[in-house]
Amino acid sequence: MATAIPKITLSSSRDIPFNRLVLSQSNVRRVKSGLSIEELACDIERRGLLQSLNVRPVLDETGAETGTYEVPAGGRRFRALELLVKQKKLAKTATVPCVVREAGSAILAEDDSLAENVQRVALHPLDQFRAFRDMLEKGMSEEEIAAAFFVAPTVVKQRLRLMTVSDKLLEIYEQDGMKLEQLMAFSISDDHARQEQVWDIVSQSHNREPYVIRRMLTEKTVRASDRRVRFVGLDAYLAVGGPIMRDLFEADDGGWLQDPAILDRLVMEKLAAAAEDIRAEGWKWVETALSFPWGHTRQFAEIDGAEVPLSDEETARLEALHTEQETIEAEYAQADEYPDEVDARLGEIEQAILALEERPLAFDPADMARAGVFVSLDNDGTLQVERGFVLPEDMPSEPEATDDAGSADEYGHHPHDQHDDDTTGHGYDEDGEGDGISPDVEPEEEDGIKPLPDRLLTELTAWRTLALRDAFASNPHIALTEYLHTLVRDVYWQTPGADCLEAYVREIPLPVYSPDMPGSLPAHALRQRNEGWKHDLPDDEDALWRWIDGLDDASRMALLAHCLSFGVNALYERMPAYGAVSQRSVTERLKRADRLAAVLSLDLVEAGWQPTVENYLGRVTKARILQAVREARGDETAERIAHMKKPDMAREAERLLEGSGWLPEALRTAELEAKAQVETVTAGENIEAIAAE
């Protein structure tokens, strides 16, 4: 015979006058800060009470009910009603819906109070978004929604921004397949196909940080902090209808400009206007560009200009500034630091002194009539003007200097300077010629291929180091393996230091690099990653420890990999014979860097490096240029350019090597190189088979 399931009996409900209610001392909510009683009172005034109070009858000494009821659960609602009574908006005798627990119940009042606060489930952010969306579609404005729920309009805009996210991703988030921060990162783009593509990629990766998602979604845009935007101004771009993408969840430095073509047009128009003003000074020609190639002035002679002397007024102003600076420094000589206003004033003085001391150059009108100016953008978005360059055909027919003199290039080197190697300056390769390529002088070609110049090798390995850092920071597993490997070597193979823990990361500077490296994909990725972490880090050291301790394992690993990446050093350096670091140590470092590159499958082609006249081809011998073309395009292609002079050969090689995936030996990863050779052989066999058919 089946046992009957006992039925429960729910507490009765009734309307009780407010003046018969008192707040129970059994209410577990004691902390009053942040309870927003005023906001709740306003909400009750607007929509009424949505949830009953939980009450119990108060008994006298004999155990009889007194007609008063205490409120152990619902204290915040009680206080809000109490506030409305004090404001004369609610009568003292107004009835309040209550659920009444019987006297003498086995369930403690504290039990009820705790259960009501603990067992509640916060609304899922996606449900909040859908509710906001429904209210918006039914006629409420964003401001009205914000006012109804006592939140800033920005919060509503952020939630409604999720309307731009793919339904597929919303479903993944609903099933706890991603975090809210990741979902918000996807809202930066309206392209659902691209959103889903990015999620397919990052979901297979160890690093799913929001900044990675944002970076991938904004790869084809221009940041508002870009030098071109700073030059023309964001308002000018918006004024002509240029679209912009904003991130409502993170500081975005003004957003991302989605039409680089419009931006570049505005930049060139402003550059052209500046060029007209400069041409009016009396120059023969003015050339403009966003940026000019590395070493673009080397084929030009330079005319000399004289510094414009200070006027009497400027001289007096400069003396006054120096006097004020010395007075302030003497007054605060014994202080540990300057007060903020004094420090600001010293900064203003230094800027004013610098502006007066950096004198403009005045040129002879006759020289200006045969010389020109390069106008471009500097890295900070200001106008860069390079005056006084003369084309070879505009030089006077008679030499103006002896054989031992001559016009120096932009690095201070003279045409007849001789160098044994490239360690003394930037501009010389193993031929002894400059980085740029002289159109009139054909270098003597020696048998065989000489080693790359030290400076060029350092630049190439700086590029590789940067890409290696990006790959390293993107793979926490390998980062931790390399870190533990280093620690084990220090513990077991070397004498430990006196400190309790000498494991540290020292950021390795990259003082020598090619001009294309700062704008490269690895540089951009590292900057984005660093900005993302910097935004999340607390300021206080103790808070930092607690913050790190509270991170999930995936985030801790990602942060570890990011921090360790600053210590990656794959740089080639030429060490002095009796220096503190031996050349053998550098060789050992490069071997370990090769191992790290191999396990990370570092691909410099994928990272964006490609050979150009500026970063490689214009700075090596003809033999090396031909070797590069031969390896990438075959013997027949190399033979077609073998008769050319070096400048033409380098330019043609740049065109031929574009998209080929060819890398100098210093940038190659052994495993990838072996795989590429196999694929090349296979492709060649297929072509021959097709030709035979």
N, C-alpha and C positions, 0 to 999 in steps of 0.2 A: 504494500500500500504506500503510495507516494506521500512524502511529508509536505505539508502545506508550507509555503514560504511566508514568513511573518510579514505583515504589511506595516509600513512606517506611517506615522502620523505627523503632518507638517504643523508648525506653529501657526496659530491663528493670526490674522492681521486685522487691525482696526485703526480708525482715525483718532488721534489723541491730541488735545489742545497743546500748543507749544509750551504754555506756562506750566504744564504738568510734567515737563521733561527736564532732566538734569544730566549733566555729563558724568559718566561713571569714572571712578578712580581706577577701574579695572581696564580701561582702554590702554592698549599697549603702545599706541603712538604717542610718545612723549615729546619728541623733537619737533618744535614748531616751525623752525626755519624752512623756508622754501615751500610751505604748504599752500600758498596762493589762495587764502580764504577770500580775499576781496574778489578775485577773478571768479571763484566758484559762486559767490553771492550774486555777481552780475549775471552769471549763466543761469542760475535758478530764477532770477528776476525775469530773464528773457524767455525761458522755456519751461519753467516750473521744475519740481523735484522729479528726477527720473528714477531714483532708487530709494526704497523705503529705509527707515532706520531700524536697527535691531535693538529692542529694548527688553528690560526685565522689570517687573513690579518691585517697588521698594517696600520692605516689610518693617513693621514696628517691633518693639521689644517682645510682644506676644506672638509675633509671626503673622500678624494680619496685614493685608495690603493697605497701604496708606493712600492710594489713588495717585501717587507720583511714580514715575518710571525713570529708571536710569538708562543711559545710552552707552553700552560698552563697545558697540560696533557702529560706526557711522559718525564718529566725533567730528570729522572735518565738515560733513554736511550740517551737523548740529551747530557748529560755530558759524557757518555761513548763514544759516537761518537766524541765529542770534544777532548777527550783524545787520541783517535786513530789519529785524525788530527794532534795533537801536536807531536805524535810519528812518523809522516810521513807515517803511515800505511794506511791512508785514505786521498784522495785528498779533498781540500777545496770545490771544485766544484762538488764532487760526489753527485749524486741525492739520496734523502731520501724519501721513500714512506710515504705519509702523508694523513690524513683525514682532509679536510678543512671545517671548520665551516664558514658559510656565515657571512659577516660583518653585524653588527647591529642585531645579533640574540638575541632573548629574553632570551636565556639560558646564564647565566653568565659564564665567564671563570672559576671562582672559583668553580662553580657548576660542570663543566666538570672535573676539577682536583680532586675535592673531590670524585666524583662518581667513577672515575677510580681507586682510591686507596681504597675506602670503599666497593664497590660492588664486588670486586674480591673475589673469594673463594679459600682458600688455598687447595692444593692437599691433599687428604686423605692419611694418612700413608700407608694404604693398597694398594692404587693405585701406590704409590711410590715403594712399595715392588714389586708389579707385574711388574712395568716398569723395575726396576733393574733386576728382574728375567728374563724377556724377553731379555734384552740386554746381560745378562750373557749367556743365551742359544744360542744367535746368535753370540757368539764368543768374546765379550768384556770381559776383565778380571776385577776383583774387583778394581784393582788399576786404570785401564783406566776409569771405571765408576766414581770412586771418583774424578779423575782429571777433567773429563768432567763437573762435577757439583760442583767443588770446595769444596768438603767435605772431611773429613778424611776417609781413608779406613775403619776405625772402624765403621763409620756410615753405610757404604754399607754392611759390614759384619753383623751388627746388623739387618738391614732390611732383608737381605737375610736369616738370621737365622730363620725368620718367615716361611721359607719353611718347617721347621720341625714341624710346628703346624698343627693340624688336620684341614681339610677343613671345618668340621662342626663348629669348633671354629672360624675360619676365617669368616665364614658366620654370626655367632652370633655377632662378632665384627663389621662387615660391617653394620649390622642392629642396631648398637649402643647398643647391649646387654651386652657389657663389655668394659672396658677402655683399652687404649693402654698398660698401665703399667701391667695390668693383662694378656693381650695377650703375652707380652714379657716374662712374668714369665713362661708361658707354654713352651716357646722355649727351656727351660733348659733340656727337655726330648724329645726323639724321639719316644716314645711309644704313638701312637695316642689313643689307647684304654684306657690307663691310664690317658692321658690328659682329655679325655671326661668324664671318671669316676670322676676325681677330680673336674671338672666343675659342674657335676651333684650334687656333695656334697656341694661345696662352694656356688653355686647359691641358695641353700636353706638356707644358713646361713646369719646372720647379718654381719659377718666378711669375706669380700672377698678381703682382702689386698693381694698384690702380694707376701709378705713374707709367707703368709699362703699357697698359691699355691706352692711356691718353696719348702716349708717344706714338704708338702704332696708328691711332686714328687721326693723328695730325701730321703725318709724314709729308703730305702734299700741300701743306699750308705754310704760312710765314708768321712767326710770332710777332706780336705787337712791339716787342722789345728789339726786333731786328734793326740793324743800322739804317736800312732803307726806310723803315717806318719812322724812325726817329728823325730822319732827314726831311721827309715831306710832311710829316705830321699825320696822325691817325684821322683827324677831322677832314683833311683833304681827301683821303681815300674814301671815307664814308660819304663825303659830299658828292662824289661822282657815282654813287651806287655800288661801291665795292662791298661784297658780303663779308661778314665777320662772324666768327664762331666764339662763343663765350662759355666758360665753365662756372656754373653757379655754385659748385661745391668746393672749389679750391681757388686760391689766389692765382690768377692767370696772367698777370702783368698786362692786362688789356685785351687778352684773347688771341685768336689766330685769324689772320687774313686769308681768305679762301681763294682769292684771285690774284696770284702773283703777277699776272700779265698787266693788270690795271696798275698795280703798285710800281712795277718797273717802268711803265709809261710815264707815270707821274714823276718818278725819280729822274728819268732822262729829260723830261721837259724842264724840271727845275735845274738840272745840271746845264742844260742848253742855255737857259736864261743867265745863269752865273757865268757861263763861257762868253756870252756876248758882252757882259760887263767887263770881263778880264781882257777880251780882245780890244775893247775900246782904249785900253792902256797903251796900245801901240804895238802889240805882238804880231808877228807874221802869221802864226797859226795857233789854234787852241784845239786840243783833242780831248774829248770827254769819254768816260766809261764808268761803269759801276766800280770796276777795279781793273788795274793793268797787270799784265803778267809779271812774274818775279824777274827782276833785272831788266825791266823794259827800257831803262835809260842808258844801258851800257854802250849802245852803238852811237850815242849822241855825245857831242862836245858840250861843255857848259860855259856860258859867259859869266863873268864875274860881276857881282853887284856890290854896292857899298851900303853899309848900314846907314839908315837915316838917323842923323844925330838928334839927341834930345833937345827940345826947345828949352828956353829958360824956365818956362812954366812947368814943364815935365821934370826938369832937373830939380827944381824946388820941391815939387811933389814927391819925387823919389827920396830926397834927403829927409823930408818930413816923415815919410813912411818908415825909413830906417831908424830914425830917432825914436819914433813911437814904439817900434818893435823892440829896440834895445831897452827902453824905459820899462816896458811891460815885463820883459825877461828878467831884468835886474830886480824888479819889485817882487817877483814870485820865484826868485832863484832858490830860496830855501823851502819852498812848498813842494809837497809830494806830487801834486798835479794842479793844473790850472782849473779855476772855476769854469763852468760851461760857457758863460757869456764872454769870458776872457779868451778861452780857447777858440771860440767862434770868431772873435775879433782878430786874433793872430792869423787865423786862416784867411780872413779877408785881406789882411795886410800882405801876406805872402802871395796871394793871387794878384793883387795890385802891383806889387814889386815885379813879379814875373812878367806881367803884361807890359810894363814899362821897359824892362831890361831886354826882352826879346824884341829886337828892333826889326822892322821890315827892311827889305833891301830895295835900293834904288838902282836902276839899270840905265846905261847909256842908250838914248833913243836909237842911235845907229846900230847898236848891238841888238836891240829889241826888234828892229826891222828884219833881222834874219833869224831870229830865234822864236821859240814857241813855248807853250805851257801845256802840261797835263793836268786835267781836272777830274777828280774822282771822289769817292767816298772813303773816309777813314773808318776805322773799326768802331768808333763811338758815334757814328752817324753825322759827323761834321764834315764840312767841305775840305778836301785835301787838294791843295794847289801847289804844283811843282813848276816853278818858273825857270826860264833861261836855258833851254836845251836847243842845240843847233843840229840840224840834219847834216849828214856827211857832205851832200852836194852843195850845201849852203856855206860850207867852210871857205875861208879865203884861200886863193890859189897858192899863195906863199905861206909856208909854215911860220907860225908865230912863236915857236919855241924851239930849243935845241933838241937833239935826239934824247937827251937825258931827262927832258921835261915832258910835260904832256898833261892832258886833262884827266883828272882822276875819275874813276867810276863812282857809283853811289856808295861803295864801301871804302873809298879812299885809296884804292889801288891804281897805279899808273900803268899805261899800256906796256911799258917796257920793264916793269917789275918782274923779277924772276923768283920763283918759289920752288923749293925742293919737294914739298908736299903740300897738302891742303889744310894743315893744322893751323896755319897762321891767319887764315881768313876764309870767308865764305866762298869766294868767287873763282877758285881755280881747281881744275881737274888734273888728271895725271898727265895731260899734254902740256900743262903749264898755262893753258888758256882760260879765259873767264867762264863763269856760269853761262852767260849769254854767249851767242855764237857770232864771231866776227864774219861778215860776208866776204871779206877780202883776203883773209889769211887762212890757208889750208894747212892744218897741222901735219907734221910728219908722223907717219904711222909706223910704229915699231912692230916687229914680228911678235905674234902671240898676243894674249890679252893680259894686261897688267891688273893688279888688284884695284878695287874701287878706292877713291880718295877717302881718307878718314872722315872728313866732314860729311860727305855724301852718305857714307855708311852709317854715321851717327844719326843723320836725318831719317834714313830709311828705317833704322831700328827704333827710332822714336815713334814713328808711325806704327810700327809693329807692336811696340810696348803699349801704346794707347789702345789699339784693337784688342790686344791680349788682356788688358785690364777690363775692357767691356765684356769680353767673353768670360773671363774669370768671375766677375761680379754677377753674371747671369747664371752661374752654375755653382750653387752653394755646396753641393756634394764634393766637387773637385776642390773648391776653395778650402773646405775643412780638411780634406786629405792633404793638401799642400801645407796647410798651417800645422797640422799634427806632424807631418814629415819634418818640418823645420824645427818644431819643438823637440822631437826625438833626437835629431842631430845635435841640437844644443845641449840636451841633457846627457846623452851617452857618448858623444864624440868630442865634446869640447868642455873646457873648464867652466862650470857655472859661475855667475857673478855673485856679488854679495847681497843684492836685492832679493826680496821674497819672491818676486816674479819678474823676470826680465823679458817676458814675451811682449812685444810692442810692435806697432806699425808706424814707420816713418815714411811720410809721403815723399816719393822720389821725384824731384823736379825734372822737367824736360826742357832745358834751356836752349837746346838746338833742335829745330824742327823746320819742315818745309811749310811754305805758306798755305798749302791746301789742308793742312792737318787741323787747324782750329775749327774749320767748318765741316769737318768730316762726320760720317755717321757715328763712329765710336765716340768722338768728342761730344756730339749732340746727345747720344744715349747716356753717357756718363754725367753730363750736366743735368739732364732730366731726372736721372736716378738720384743724384745728389740733392737736387731741389726738393724732390718728393720726401726724402728722409728728413731733410733739414726742417721742412714744414711741420713734420710730425713730432720732432724731438722737443721735450720740455726744456726749460731754461735752467732750472735748478739741478745741481748735481745729485742730490738725494732723490729728487723726483725722477731723475733720469734712471737711476738704479732700479727704482720701483717700476718705472715704465718698461724697461727692458725685461725685468723679471715677470711682468704680466703679459708679455707678447706670446703668441702661440709659436710652436716650434718652427713652422714654415717662415714666419716673419723674422724670428731670431736668426735662422740660417741665412735668409736674404740679407739682413743687416750685417751679419758677420762677413759674408762674401763681399758686400759693398765696401766695408771698411778695409778689409785685407787687400782689395784691389789697388788701393793707393800705394801699397808697398811693392807691387809687381815691378820688377826692373829687368828689362830685356835689352838695355842699351849697350851698344858697342862704344867703347871709349879707348883712346890711345893714351896709355899711362906713361909717365916719365920713368926713366930707368930706376931711380931710387925713390920712388914715391911710396906713400903709405899703402896704396893698393897696387898689387902687381898685375901685370898683363895676364899672368896665369889665372888669377882670381876672376878677371873679366871673362876669360875663356870658359872657366867652370860655370860662371853665372849664365852665360849664353847657352851652355849645354842643358842646364836645368830649365831655362826658358824654352828651349826646343822641346823638351819633354812635356812641359806644361801646354805648349801650343798643340802638341800632338794629341794629348788626351782631351783637349777642348775642341779639337778639329778646327783650329783657327784658320779661317780663309780670308786673306786680305782682299781678294777680289770681291767677295761678298760684303766685306767691310767698306768697300768703296774706293780702294786705291787703284789707280790706273796710271800707266806711264805717260808723262807729258814732257815737253821740251824743258819746262821749268824745274820739275822735280826729279828728272833722271836723264832723259835723252840728250839734253843740251849740255850735260856736264860729264859725259863719258866719251871715250874715243869712238871713232867710226867702227872699229872692230867690234866693240860692245853693242853698238846700235845694230849692226848687221847680225850679230849673234842673236839679239832679241827677236828681230824679224824672222830670222831663220827658224828659231825654236817655235815661234807662234804661227808663222804662215808658210814655212817651207823654204827650201833652197832657191826655187825659181823666183819667188817674190823678193827674196833678199838680193838676188842678182840684178833685179830690175832697178834697184836704187843704189847699187854698189858704185856707179860712176859719179854720183852726185857729190857736190861739195857738202861739207858737214852741216851747215845751216839748213840747206834744203833736205838733206837726208834725215835730219832730226825731225823736221816738220812732217815729212812724208811718213816717217816711221810712226809718229804719233797717230796719224790718221789710220795707218795699217793695223796698229796694235789696239785700236779702240774696240772694245768688246771681245777681245781675244782671250782675256783671262790670263795673260802672261804676267809673270812677276819676276823681279830680280831675285837672285839666289838668297839674298839676305832676308827676303820677305816670305820665303816659301816654307810650308810645313811638310815634312818628309812624307807622311802617310798620304796626304792629299796630292802631293806631287807624283808619287808612285801610281796612285789611282788615275790621275790625269794622263800619265804616259800610256797606261794600258788602254784608256778610252781613245787616245789619239791614234795608237796603232790599229785598234779595231776599226775606227772610222776610216783610216787610210786604206785598210784592206777592203772595206765595203765599197769605197769609191773606185778602187781598182777593179773590183768585181763588176761593178756597174759599167765601167768603161769597157771592160772586156766583152760584155754582152752587146 
